[in-house]
């Protein structure tokens, strides 16, 4: 644990700089009394009246903690004289902290998300615990920090233990640290036992409101939220590693459930990015697992959950795939000594609790397919983040190569928030696209959104309905969008292609067109040529409508080499354009700008886009097209011939009852059945008793393989539009 807090040796001690930082606090001691400005928790939560209180002077506890942590980092690596000066400053800072109303038992009011603000001071006190002991301050500091971090929760009745990713991110590792502020080993041992028990229980929980679900998703804010999961993934491995090979190790069930969620993060990311569909309120911000290199190594070196192997071979295999090329030493240990091969990802991954599917071709590319439902929210729209995030889960298909989002054409600059690829949308001016609600996490009233897989292939289906629904967080007044957009959508993933189908597309918007997006690709070079069945599009500012001719169907190759073969007769538009947009952290309606946006309200970028037009207020529109992701140069050069001769699939049905596609190569038929008790008229399946997704393999033989999902997650409601977030029935089975 102490090693985790070490500063690299390349950083030298600059005592004058440390003094300068400390002096900004304005702390001094006079006649045994420590004096200085008030030490406040969070300035925005403090009452201040200039007329009554004069000039506003204070120290923020987060900034104070950063200075104390910095002092502690350089304490053991300094000269004797420097060490003495650092010690004097740290001891004075500690007395000031205790003098300012931060002692055990003190009421500090409502300190919301306190863990985010006091991590620095916790690290500083832990690192300097020997000095605090010598100065007779350790017990007071320990009592203060145990009170502040509510360490007593570890000793509560087990029935109160509930997993929360905020705790795992901001407090769990620090709880472990603070145990070692106790100045006797018996007390440490007792607290370590309680801590191990607490962590073992909450990490194993799958059926609580939040936490790590059975499919490996990470739930926070009532949904799969990898950005919050990342905080837990950064800190829990430190706990597991520290306690491994001791009698206080995290028990098997907790270790195993956390490991599954931890590894699942590598399965829904490409290479490191998890994409916009599950980005919450952080779209197109390089969201991903790249920062977890050390944590993957820790988990690998912590041993397996059963505790009978010093190396976790599964995590080591993932480490080899993700970082093996840049880490010769550990790669040699894992490969040559332990005989571990690099992780091989499944061609198709399902995440039922996220209405998400991931189709892959090895490490080369991934297609992330995303929907939402009554139980899975579409996106998180905050007062000053993701203001235009209405469409990222409208049946979207994000194609990522091995360079991740930025290398696959997804950029914040100039991004048209209407144009998420694969989404069926009403194209709106951004002022109308932005909701006036300060917080919206829209869930529809539809229960049909899911995915299933068989032999490396998979199918996805959803009923899109923007007409009415609920808000997963915040105000739960009546929710719905005025356009009342509806559609039945599916994606069939067979081999290296995606067959995308939409039916029953309707809206009541007579002023704004309903469309289905094909792609939106950033152009690193504005002169880049866009190829289609119309020929070459060279000029920036060009826009064309593709028309079917006698010899071929319509087709497009996007700037990153993915081919789109249009099977339906929709008007298909392509354009190259300099796009002007707004930063997702800027609100048109309120004028608010999140500081993380760095004042950049408006953005601009060059893009190639393609979409299918369904017209104004369509009643029963549809589409069919096939995507061939990241084609090699030869297939791009002769795409029309390649795609037109692809007879490996047949669309057997596409209507309001079902979408059915047969793949000849795998001998699998996929059924996305939206309505029960209706004749399906194709293949072995006659009808179903409930709407479902079914894949049938080898149906021409005497033995058939089945993969079946009833996608209604069936969460139990405990009050209106609020659910206990786990499924009340088994939704998947396999039969052969």
C-alpha positions in Angstrom: 0.0 0.0 0.0 2.7 2.5 0.9 4.3 1.9 -2.5 1.1 3.1 -4.2 1.7 6.5 -2.6 5.3 6.9 -3.5 6.5 9.7 -5.8 8.8 8.6 -8.7 12.5 9.2 -7.9 12.9 11.6 -10.8 11.0 14.3 -8.7 13.4 16.1 -6.4 12.6 17.9 -3.2 12.4 21.7 -3.6 12.0 22.8 -0.1 11.4 26.5 -1.0 8.5 25.4 -3.2 7.0 23.3 -0.4 7.3 26.2 2.0 5.7 28.6 -0.5 2.7 26.2 -0.9 2.3 25.8 2.8 2.6 29.6 3.5 -0.4 30.2 1.2 -2.5 28.6 4.0 -1.8 31.4 6.3 -1.3 29.1 9.3 0.9 30.0 12.3 1.2 29.3 16.0 1.2 31.9 18.7 1.7 31.2 22.4 0.6 27.6 21.8 -2.5 28.5 19.8 -2.8 27.6 16.2 -4.2 30.5 14.1 -5.3 30.8 10.5 -8.4 31.2 8.2 -11.4 28.9 8.6 -10.9 25.4 7.1 -14.1 24.9 5.1 -15.5 21.8 3.4 -16.9 23.2 0.1 -17.1 26.9 -0.5 -20.4 26.8 -2.4 -22.0 25.2 0.6 -20.8 27.8 3.1 -22.9 30.7 4.1 -21.1 34.0 3.7 -22.3 37.6 4.2 -19.6 40.2 3.3 -21.4 42.9 5.3 -21.4 40.8 8.5 -18.1 38.9 8.0 -15.8 41.2 6.1 -13.2 40.0 3.7 -13.7 36.4 2.7 -10.7 34.3 3.9 -10.7 30.5 4.1 -8.8 27.4 3.3 -10.6 24.7 1.3 -10.1 21.3 2.8 -9.4 19.7 -0.6 -6.7 22.2 -1.4 -5.3 21.9 2.1 -5.2 18.1 1.7 -3.3 18.5 -1.5 -0.6 20.5 0.2 -0.4 18.1 3.2 -0.1 15.1 0.8 2.6 16.8 -1.1 4.6 17.4 2.1 4.2 13.7 3.0 5.4 12.6 -0.4 8.7 14.2 0.0 9.3 13.6 3.7 11.4 10.4 3.4 13.5 11.4 0.4 14.8 14.7 1.7 18.0 15.8 3.5 17.9 15.8 7.4 17.4 19.6 7.4 14.7 19.4 4.8 13.0 16.5 6.6 12.9 18.6 9.8 11.3 21.5 8.1 8.7 19.3 6.3 7.9 17.7 9.7 7.4 21.1 11.3 5.0 22.2 8.6 3.1 18.9 8.6 2.7 18.9 12.4 1.5 22.5 12.4 -1.0 21.7 9.6 -2.3 18.7 11.6 -2.9 20.9 14.7 -4.6 23.4 12.5 -6.9 20.7 11.0 -7.9 19.4 14.5 -8.4 23.0 15.7 -10.8 23.9 12.9 -13.7 21.7 13.9 -12.7 18.5 12.2 -12.3 16.5 15.4 -14.3 13.3 16.0 -17.9 14.0 17.0 -18.0 17.4 15.4 -21.0 18.2 13.2 -19.9 19.7 9.9 -23.3 19.9 8.4 -24.2 18.0 5.2 -20.8 17.1 3.6 -22.1 15.7 0.4 -19.7 13.4 -1.5 -17.1 14.1 1.3 -14.8 11.3 -0.1 -14.0 13.3 -3.2 -12.6 16.2 -1.0 -10.6 14.5 1.8 -8.6 11.8 -0.1 -5.5 14.0 -0.1 -5.5 14.6 3.6 -6.1 10.9 4.3 -3.1 9.9 2.2 -1.0 12.5 4.0 -1.9 11.4 7.5 -1.4 7.7 6.5 2.1 8.4 5.1 3.1 10.5 8.1 1.6 8.3 10.8 5.0 7.6 12.5 5.5 11.3 12.9 2.0 11.8 14.2 2.6 9.0 16.7 5.8 10.6 17.8 4.1 14.0 18.3 1.2 12.4 20.3 -1.3 13.3 17.6 -2.0 9.9 16.0 -5.0 9.0 18.1 -6.7 12.4 17.7 -6.1 12.2 13.9 -7.3 8.6 13.8 -10.5 9.4 15.7 -11.1 12.4 13.4 -10.6 10.5 10.2 -12.6 7.5 11.4 -15.5 9.9 12.2 -15.2 11.8 9.0 -15.0 8.7 6.8 -17.7 6.9 8.9 -15.4 3.9 9.5 -18.0 2.7 12.1 -20.2 1.5 9.2 -18.0 -1.6 8.9 -19.2 -2.7 12.4 -22.9 -2.3 11.6 -25.3 -5.2 11.1 -24.7 -7.1 7.8 -28.2 -6.4 6.7 -27.2 -2.7 6.2 -24.3 -3.5 3.9 -25.2 -2.2 0.4 -22.8 -1.9 -2.5 -22.2 1.6 -3.8 -19.7 2.5 -6.5 -19.2 5.9 -5.0 -18.0 4.2 -1.8 -15.7 1.9 -3.7 -14.2 4.9 -5.6 -13.9 7.5 -2.9 -13.7 5.7 0.4 -13.0 2.0 0.3 -9.2 2.3 -0.2 -9.0 5.1 2.3 -10.9 3.0 4.9 -8.1 0.5 4.6 -5.5 3.2 5.0 -7.2 4.7 8.1 -7.2 1.3 9.9 -3.5 1.7 10.2 -3.8 4.9 12.1 -4.8 2.8 15.1 -1.7 2.7 17.3 -2.1 -1.0 18.5 -2.0 -4.2 16.5 -5.0 -5.8 18.2 -7.2 -2.8 17.1 -5.8 -3.0 13.6 -6.5 -6.7 13.4 -10.1 -6.3 14.6 -10.8 -3.5 12.1 -9.2 -5.4 9.3 -11.4 -8.4 9.9 -14.5 -6.2 9.9 -13.2 -4.4 6.8 -12.5 -7.6 4.9 -16.0 -8.9 5.8 -17.7 -5.7 4.6 -15.8 -5.6 1.3 -16.4 -9.3 0.7 -20.1 -8.9 1.2 -20.7 -5.8 -0.9 -18.5 -6.9 -3.8 -20.4 -10.1 -4.1 -23.8 -8.4 -4.2 -25.5 -8.6 -7.6 -29.1 -7.9 -6.7 -28.9 -4.5 -5.0 -30.0 -1.3 -6.6 -26.5 -0.4 -7.8 -23.2 -2.3 -8.0 -21.9 -5.1 -10.2 -24.6 -7.1 -12.0 -24.6 -10.7 -13.0 -23.7 -9.8 -16.6 -20.6 -7.8 -15.5 -22.2 -4.4 -15.9 -21.4 -1.6 -13.4 -24.5 0.1 -12.1 -24.6 3.6 -10.7 -27.3 6.3 -11.1 -29.7 3.4 -11.8 -27.9 2.1 -14.9 -24.7 0.7 -16.4 -22.2 3.6 -16.0 -18.6 2.6 -16.9 -17.3 6.1 -16.0 -18.3 5.5 -12.4 -17.2 1.9 -12.6 -13.8 3.2 -13.6 -13.3 4.8 -10.1 -14.0 1.5 -8.5 -11.7 -0.3 -10.9 -9.0 2.2 -10.0 -9.2 1.6 -6.2 -10.6 -1.8 -5.4 -7.6 -3.7 -7.1 -5.4 -1.9 -4.6 -7.5 -3.3 -1.7 -7.5 -6.8 -3.2 -3.8 -6.8 -3.8 -3.0 -5.4 -0.3 -5.1 -8.1 1.4 -4.2 -11.0 -0.9 -2.2 -13.8 0.7 -3.3 -12.7 4.2 -6.0 -14.0 6.4 -7.9 -10.8 5.7 -8.2 -11.4 1.9 -11.4 -10.6 0.1 -13.5 -13.8 0.1 -14.0 -15.8 -3.1 -17.5 -14.6 -4.0 -16.7 -10.9 -3.7 -13.4 -11.3 -5.5 -15.0 -13.3 -8.3 -17.9 -10.9 -8.9 -15.6 -7.9 -8.9 -13.2 -9.7 -11.2 -16.1 -10.4 -13.7 -17.1 -6.7 -13.8 -13.4 -5.7 -14.0 -12.7 -8.0 -17.0 -16.0 -7.1 -18.6 -14.7 -3.6 -19.0 -12.1 -4.9 -21.4 -14.8 -6.8 -23.4 -17.0 -3.7 -23.9 -14.1 -1.5 -24.8 -12.2 -1.1 -28.1 -9.2 -0.9 -27.7 -9.6 1.1 -24.5 -12.8 3.2 -25.3 -16.3 2.0 -24.4 -17.9 4.4 -26.8 -20.7 7.0 -26.7 -23.6 4.6 -26.1 -22.6 3.9 -22.5 -20.8 7.2 -21.8 -23.5 8.7 -19.5 -23.0 12.4 -19.4 -19.5 12.3 -20.9 -19.9 11.7 -24.7 -16.8 11.8 -27.0 -14.4 12.5 -24.1 -12.0 9.5 -24.7 -13.9 7.4 -22.1 -12.1 4.2 -21.5 -9.9 1.8 -19.5 -6.5 3.0 -20.7 -5.7 4.3 -17.2 -6.2 0.8 -15.6 -2.8 -0.6 -16.7 -1.5 -0.8 -13.1 -4.8 -2.1 -11.8 -4.9 -5.0 -14.3 -1.4 -5.9 -13.2 -2.4 -5.7 -9.6 -5.4 -8.0 -10.1 -3.3 -10.5 -12.0 -0.7 -10.5 -9.2 -3.3 -10.8 -6.5 -4.1 -14.4 -7.4 -7.4 -16.0 -8.4 -10.6 -15.6 -6.4 -10.2 -19.1 -4.9 -6.9 -18.1 -3.5 -5.1 -21.2 -4.8 -3.0 -19.5 -7.5 -0.5 -16.6 -7.1 -1.4 -15.4 -10.6 -4.9 -14.8 -11.9 -4.5 -16.2 -15.4 -7.6 -14.6 -16.8 -6.6 -11.1 -15.8 -3.0 -11.7 -16.9 -4.3 -12.8 -20.3 -6.2 -9.5 -20.6 -3.2 -7.6 -19.5 -1.1 -9.2 -22.3 -3.6 -8.2 -24.9 -4.0 -4.7 -23.7 -0.5 -3.7 -22.6 1.8 -6.7 -23.3 3.7 -5.1 -26.1 4.9 -2.2 -23.9 5.8 -4.3 -20.8 8.5 -6.7 -21.7 9.2 -7.8 -18.1 5.7 -8.8 -17.1 4.9 -10.2 -20.5 7.9 -12.5 -20.2 6.7 -13.6 -16.7 3.2 -14.3 -17.8 3.9 -15.9 -21.2 7.2 -17.7 -20.8 7.2 -18.6 -17.1 3.4 -19.0 -16.4 2.5 -20.2 -19.9 -0.4 -17.7 -20.3 -1.6 -16.7 -23.7 -3.0 -13.4 -24.7 -6.8 -12.9 -24.1 -9.0 -13.9 -27.0 -12.2 -11.9 -27.0 -15.6 -13.5 -27.9 -16.9 -12.5 -31.4 -20.2 -11.4 -29.8 -20.8 -10.1 -26.3 -24.2 -9.5 -24.7 -24.9 -7.1 -21.8 -28.6 -7.5 -21.0 -28.5 -5.0 -18.2 -27.2 -2.3 -20.6 -29.3 -3.2 -23.7 -25.9 -3.5 -25.4 -24.2 -5.9 -27.7 -20.6 -5.9 -29.0 -19.6 -7.6 -32.2 -15.9 -8.1 -32.9 -13.4 -9.2 -35.4 -10.5 -10.2 -33.2 -8.7 -7.1 -32.0 -9.2 -5.3 -35.3 -12.6 -3.7 -34.8 -15.7 -3.7 -32.7 -19.3 -2.7 -33.3 -21.0 -1.4 -30.2 -24.8 -1.7 -30.6 -27.0 0.2 -28.0 -30.6 0.5 -27.1 -32.7 1.4 -24.1 -36.0 0.4 -22.4 -38.3 0.7 -19.4 -35.4 -0.3 -17.2 -32.3 0.9 -19.1 -31.9 4.6 -19.6 -31.0 6.2 -22.9 -28.4 8.7 -21.6 -27.6 11.0 -18.7 -28.4 14.6 -19.5 -27.1 17.0 -16.8 -27.7 20.7 -16.3 -24.3 21.5 -17.9 -23.1 18.2 -19.4 -24.4 16.2 -22.4 -27.0 18.8 -23.1 -27.8 17.4 -26.5 -27.7 13.7 -25.5 -31.1 12.5 -26.7 -30.1 10.0 -29.3 -27.0 8.0 -28.3 -29.0 4.8 -27.5 -31.6 5.0 -30.3 -30.4 1.7 -31.7 -27.0 3.1 -32.4 -24.1 1.3 -34.0 -20.6 2.7 -33.3 -17.8 1.2 -35.3 -14.4 1.4 -33.6 -11.1 0.2 -35.0 -8.0 -0.6 -32.9 -7.3 3.1 -32.5 -10.4 3.7 -30.5 -12.9 6.6 -30.8 -10.7 9.4 -31.9 -9.0 7.2 -34.5 -12.4 6.0 -35.8 -13.8 9.4 -36.6 -15.6 10.3 -33.4 -14.7 13.8 -32.1 -16.3 16.5 -30.0 -15.3 19.3 -32.4 -18.2 20.0 -34.8 -20.1 16.8 -33.8 -23.7 17.0 -34.9 -25.6 15.6 -31.8 -28.4 14.5 -34.1 -26.2 12.2 -36.1 -25.2 9.3 -33.8 -24.6 6.4 -36.3 -27.4 3.8 -36.5 -29.9 6.0 -34.6 -33.4 6.6 -35.8 -34.1 10.2 -35.0 -36.1 13.3 -35.6 -33.6 15.8 -37.0 -33.9 18.9 -34.8 -32.1 22.3 -34.4 -29.8 22.0 -31.4 -31.9 24.4 -29.4 -34.9 22.1 -29.8 -32.7 19.0 -29.3 -31.7 20.3 -25.9 -34.2 19.3 -23.2 -35.2 22.1 -20.8 -35.1 19.7 -17.9 -31.9 20.1 -15.8 -31.6 16.3 -15.3 -33.0 13.7 -17.7 -32.2 10.0 -17.9 -35.0 8.9 -20.2 -36.5 5.5 -20.1 -39.3 4.5 -22.4 -42.4 2.4 -21.4 -41.2 -0.4 -23.6 -39.7 -3.6 -22.1 -38.4 -5.0 -25.4 -34.6 -4.2 -25.7 -32.1 -7.0 -25.7 -29.6 -9.3 -27.4 -28.6 -12.9 -27.6 -25.7 -14.9 -29.1 -25.1 -18.3 -30.6 -21.8 -19.7 -31.9 -20.1 -16.3 -32.1 -23.0 -14.6 -33.9 -25.7 -12.5 -32.4 -28.9 -10.5 -32.7 -30.1 -7.3 -31.2 -33.6 -5.8 -31.1 -35.5 -3.0 -29.5 -38.8 -1.1 -29.6 -38.0 2.6 -29.8 -40.6 4.8 -28.3 -40.0 8.4 -27.3 -43.6 9.1 -26.7 -43.8 8.5 -23.0 -41.6 7.1 -20.2 -39.9 7.9 -16.9 -36.8 9.6 -15.6 -34.3 7.2 -14.0 -33.0 10.0 -11.7 -34.1 13.4 -10.7 -37.7 14.7 -11.2 -40.0 11.9 -12.3 -42.8 14.0 -13.7 -44.4 12.8 -17.0 -41.6 12.3 -19.5 -41.7 12.0 -23.3 -40.7 13.9 -26.4 -43.2 15.8 -28.5 -42.3 14.1 -31.7 -43.5 10.8 -30.4 -40.9 8.9 -32.4 -41.4 5.1 -32.7 -39.7 2.3 -34.4 -38.9 -1.4 -34.3 -35.2 -1.9 -34.8 -32.9 -4.9 -35.1 -29.3 -5.7 -36.0 -28.2 -9.2 -37.1 -24.5 -9.8 -36.6 -23.3 -12.7 -38.8 -19.5 -13.1 -39.4 -18.0 -9.8 -40.4 -21.2 -7.9 -41.3 -24.2 -6.3 -39.6 -27.6 -6.4 -41.2 -29.7 -3.5 -39.9 -33.5 -3.5 -40.2 -36.1 -0.9 -39.1 -39.9 -1.1 -39.4 -43.0 0.7 -38.2 -41.1 4.0 -38.1 -43.5 6.9 -37.2 -43.6 10.3 -35.7 -46.0 13.2 -35.4 -43.5 15.9 -36.2 -44.5 17.7 -39.4 -41.7 20.3 -39.4 -38.6 18.2 -38.8 -37.7 15.1 -40.8 -37.5 11.6 -39.4 -34.2 9.9 -40.4 -32.0 6.9 -39.7 -28.3 7.7 -39.6 -25.7 5.6 -41.3 -22.4 7.3 -40.2 -20.8 10.6 -39.1 -17.1 10.5 -39.6 -14.5 13.2 -38.8 -12.3 14.2 -41.7 -8.7 14.6 -40.7 -8.2 15.9 -44.3 -11.0 17.9 -45.8 -9.8 16.8 -49.3 -10.5 13.2 -48.5 -12.6 11.6 -51.1 -16.0 10.0 -50.2 -16.9 7.1 -52.5 -20.4 6.0 -53.2 -22.6 4.5 -56.0 -22.8 8.1 -57.3 -19.1 8.2 -57.8 -16.5 10.3 -56.0 -17.4 13.2 -53.7 -14.3 15.5 -53.4 -15.5 19.0 -52.5 -16.2 20.1 -49.0 -19.7 21.5 -48.9 -21.1 18.9 -51.3 -24.4 17.0 -50.7 -25.9 14.3 -52.9 -28.9 12.0 -53.0 -28.1 8.5 -54.0 -30.3 6.8 -56.5 -30.6 3.2 -57.5 -29.6 2.4 -61.1 -30.3 -0.6 -63.2 -27.0 -2.4 -62.5 -26.5 -2.0 -58.7 -28.0 -0.9 -55.4 -27.0 2.2 -53.5 -23.8 2.0 -51.5 -21.3 4.2 -49.6 -17.8 3.7 -48.1 -17.2 6.0 -45.2 -13.9 7.7 -44.7 -12.6 4.9 -42.4 -13.2 2.1 -44.8 -16.6 0.7 -43.7 -19.0 -0.1 -46.4 -22.8 0.5 -46.3 -24.9 -1.5 -48.8 -28.5 -0.1 -49.0 -31.2 -2.8 -49.6 -34.3 -0.6 -49.2 -35.6 2.2 -51.5 -35.2 5.1 -49.0 -33.8 8.4 -50.2 -30.2 8.2 -49.1 -28.2 11.4 -48.5 -24.4 11.9 -48.2 -22.5 15.1 -47.6 -19.1 16.5 -46.8 -19.4 19.6 -44.7 -17.7 21.9 -42.1 -20.1 21.4 -39.2 -20.7 24.0 -36.5 -21.9 22.7 -33.2 -22.0 23.3 -29.5 -19.9 21.7 -26.8 -21.9 19.1 -24.9 -21.1 21.0 -21.7 -22.7 24.2 -22.9 -26.5 24.9 -22.5 -28.2 27.1 -25.1 -31.2 27.6 -22.9 -29.5 28.6 -19.7 -26.1 29.8 -21.0 -24.4 27.6 -18.4 -21.0 26.2 -19.2 -19.3 23.5 -17.2 -15.7 24.4 -16.3 -14.5 21.1 -17.8 -15.5 22.6 -21.2 -12.8 25.3 -20.7 -15.1 28.0 -22.1 -15.4 26.4 -25.5 -19.1 26.9 -26.2 -19.0 26.5 -30.0 -17.1 23.8 -31.9 -16.3 23.1 -35.5 -15.0 20.2 -37.6 -15.1 18.7 -41.1 -17.3 15.6 -41.4 -18.7 13.2 -43.9 -22.2 12.0 -43.0 -24.8 9.6 -44.5 -28.4 9.1 -43.6 -31.7 7.6 -44.7 -34.7 9.9 -45.0 -38.1 8.9 -43.9 -39.8 12.2 -44.4 -42.1 14.4 -42.2 -44.4 12.6 -39.8 -44.0 9.1 -41.4 -46.6 6.5 -40.5 -45.0 3.2 -41.4 -41.5 3.8 -42.8 -38.8 1.2 -42.9 -35.2 0.6 -43.9 -32.7 -2.3 -44.6 -29.0 -2.0 -45.0 -25.8 -4.0 -44.4 -22.6 -2.7 -42.9 -19.2 -4.3 -43.7 -16.9 -2.7 -41.1 -13.3 -1.6 -41.9 -12.8 -3.3 -45.3 -9.4 -3.9 -46.7 -8.3 -1.8 -49.7 -9.2 -4.5 -52.3 -12.8 -4.8 -51.0 -13.2 -1.1 -50.9 -12.0 -0.7 -54.4 -14.6 -3.2 -55.7 -17.3 -2.8 -53.0 -20.4 -2.9 -55.2 -19.3 -6.2 -56.7 -18.3 -7.6 -53.4 -21.5 -6.6 -51.6 -23.9 -7.4 -54.4 -22.5 -11.0 -54.7 -22.8 -11.6 -51.0 -25.5 -14.2 -50.9 -24.6 -15.5 -47.4 -27.8 -14.0 -45.9 -31.5 -13.8 -46.6 -34.0 -11.4 -45.0 -37.0 -13.6 -44.5 -39.3 -11.1 -42.8 -39.3 -7.5 -41.8 -42.6 -6.1 -40.5 -44.4 -5.2 -37.3 -44.5 -8.8 -36.0 -40.9 -9.9 -36.6 -37.5 -9.4 -38.2 -36.1 -12.7 -39.4 -32.7 -13.2 -41.1 -31.1 -16.5 -42.2 -27.3 -16.8 -42.5 -26.2 -19.6 -44.8 -22.6 -19.8 -43.6 -23.3 -20.4 -40.0 -26.6 -22.1 -40.7 -28.3 -19.9 -38.1 -31.6 -18.2 -38.4 -32.2 -15.1 -36.1 -35.6 -14.1 -35.0 -36.4 -10.8 -33.4 -40.1 -11.3 -32.5 -41.9 -8.2 -31.3 -45.4 -9.8 -31.0 -46.5 -13.0 -29.4 -49.0 -15.6 -30.7 -48.6 -14.6 -34.3 -47.6 -17.0 -37.1 -44.0 -16.5 -38.1 -44.2 -18.5 -41.3 -40.4 -19.1 -41.6 -38.2 -21.9 -40.5 -38.7 -24.1 -37.5 -40.3 -21.5 -35.3 -44.1 -21.3 -35.7 -44.9 -18.8 -33.0 -43.8 -17.6 -29.5 -45.7 -17.1 -26.3 -43.9 -13.9 -25.4 -41.9 -11.3 -27.4 -38.4 -12.6 -27.6 -35.1 -13.0 -29.5 -34.3 -16.5 -30.8 -31.4 -17.9 -32.7 -31.7 -21.4 -34.2 -28.7 -23.2 -35.5 -28.5 -26.4 -37.6 -32.3 -26.3 -38.1 -32.0 -28.5 -41.3 -30.7 -31.4 -39.2 -32.3 -33.6 -36.6 -30.6 -31.7 -33.8 -31.1 -27.9 -33.5 -29.3 -25.5 -31.2 -31.3 -22.7 -29.7 -30.4 -19.5 -27.9 -33.5 -17.7 -26.5 -33.9 -14.4 -24.7 -37.1 -12.9 -23.3 -35.7 -9.4 -23.1 -38.1 -7.9 -20.5 -35.8 -7.5 -17.5 -38.8 -7.4 -15.2 -37.4 -5.3 -12.4 -39.6 -5.0 -9.3 -40.9 -1.5 -8.7 -40.8 -0.2 -5.1 -42.6 3.1 -6.0 -43.6 4.8 -9.2 -40.8 4.5 -11.9 -38.3 3.4 -9.3 -37.0 -0.2 -9.4 -35.0 -2.7 -7.5 -32.5 -3.2 -10.3 -32.3 -6.9 -10.9 -34.3 -9.2 -13.1 -36.9 -11.3 -11.4 -36.7 -14.2 -13.9 -34.1 -16.0 -16.1 -34.1 -14.3 -19.5 -31.8 -16.6 -21.4 -31.4 -20.3 -22.1 -29.6 -22.5 -24.5 -30.9 -25.8 -25.8 -29.6 -28.4 -28.2 
